Structures are given as C-alpha cells and as structure tokens.
Amino acid sequence: MDDRQKLLHDWTEGLLAALELEGTEVDIDAVLGLAGRAAHSVVRPAAPLTTFVVGYAAGLAVGSGQAEEQVAMRSASAVADALCADAAADGSAE
C-alpha cells in the first residue's frame, strides 16, 4: 500500500468510525473509479455528486430490505456507470 492508498484507507476508516459505521466495507478503488468516470463524462463536479447519490440509493435499498449491501452498491453503481457512458457518448461533457 503506497502513501496515498494508506491515507485514503485511514481517512475512510476514520470517517466510518465517526459515522458509527465501523466494519462497513468500502471499495475505495471502485468509488474513485466511478468518480473519475463521472468527472470525465459529465463535468468534474459530477464526481462527488454521483458517488453521494449512488451511496444514498444503495443505503436506502439496504435499509428498506430491497437488496443486500453488495448487491445494492453494484446495482446503483451500474446505473451511474450507464448514465456516465451515455453522457460520454453524446458528448455532453464539459
């Protein structure tokens, strides 16, 4: 693990602890990948918005019993990825 990865891991662990979500698995590379795709296919500020909305949607799905945690994250991420691909294909990125 390089310094950047360690910093992100430690930040994530601290954030999870502060939010009383210890033990929650976060795929940092997947989150950063989605953020990058949103930033490049839409506009840079779409990155945090996309990751927030995906996490929120997944949390609602899990909380309401619609899906297990991993399924909810994969499903919400897949929807966002498809929208990013559509935005890139129609050239709407700034």
Helices and strands as residue ranges (DSSP letters): H 3-18, H 28-41, H 46-63, H 69-89
